[in-house]
Amino acid sequence: MIDENIHDISQSFGFIYKITNLETGKFYIGKKAFWHNKKKKLTKKELAEQTGPGRKPTTKIEVVDSGWRDYWGSSKELLTDIKALGKDKFKREVLELCSNKKELTYSEVYHQMVNHVLTTNSYNDNILGKFYRKDLE
């Protein structure tokens, strides 16, 4: 599992990961937050408990687990290969833990650039949605 190297997530916002196809060496580098904010409607009881003048909120924000333990990336090509070959043909590893959202994004871009994801045998087809493999070919 991806969390083998992660023991305490209380001081971290998320992590940078690498998934490698063990048969071809093709890899994917991405980021994943540990938690997400989820908008949830207030219950009738919570709405009734609101007092005071002015407009009352009808929703609240809850922090929920992002499903990071079972996450396999967002690349359609990678997910297709995982489904066809099986999860045992892939290695998942944590490259770095990050303490906030900006560090998470910066570190993802850093690892993608250092590993030349757009010019090597990787599943990544873009960086930040701004730099595309097809523009470099």
C-alpha positions, 0 to 999 in steps of 0.5 A, a space after each residue: 500500500 501507498 501508506 507503508 512509508 507514511 506513519 504520521 499525517 498530522 503534520 502534513 497536508 499531502 504527498 507527492 507519489 510515483 507509480 511505476 509499471 514494473 514491466 515497462 518502467 513507465 511511471 507517473 508522478 502526482 500529488 494527493 491531499 490527505 483531506 478534502 473540504 466537503 460542502 454539506 447541507 445543514 440538517 433541519 435541526 441545525 437550521 432551526 438552531 440558528 439565531 440572530 439577524 441576517 441571512 443564515 447559512 444553509 451549508 457547512 464545510 466538513 473535512 473528510 478523508 480524500 481516499 488517499 490510501 487507495 488512490 492510483 492517480 488521475 491518468 486515464 492511460 495509467 488506470 487502464 494499464 492497472 486494470 489490464 495488468 493488475 495492481 501487483 505489476 505496479 509499484 507505488 511510492 511516496 516521494 515527499 510529504 508536504 505541509 500545505 497546498 502551495 508546497 504540495 503543488 510546487 513539489 509536484 511540479 519540481 518532481 515532474 520537471 526533475 524526472 522529465 515527465 514530458 520527454 521520457 517514458 511517463 504517463 504524465 501528459 502535462 504539467 500544471 495543465 500548462 505544459 503539454 507533451 504534444 507541444 514538445 514533440 
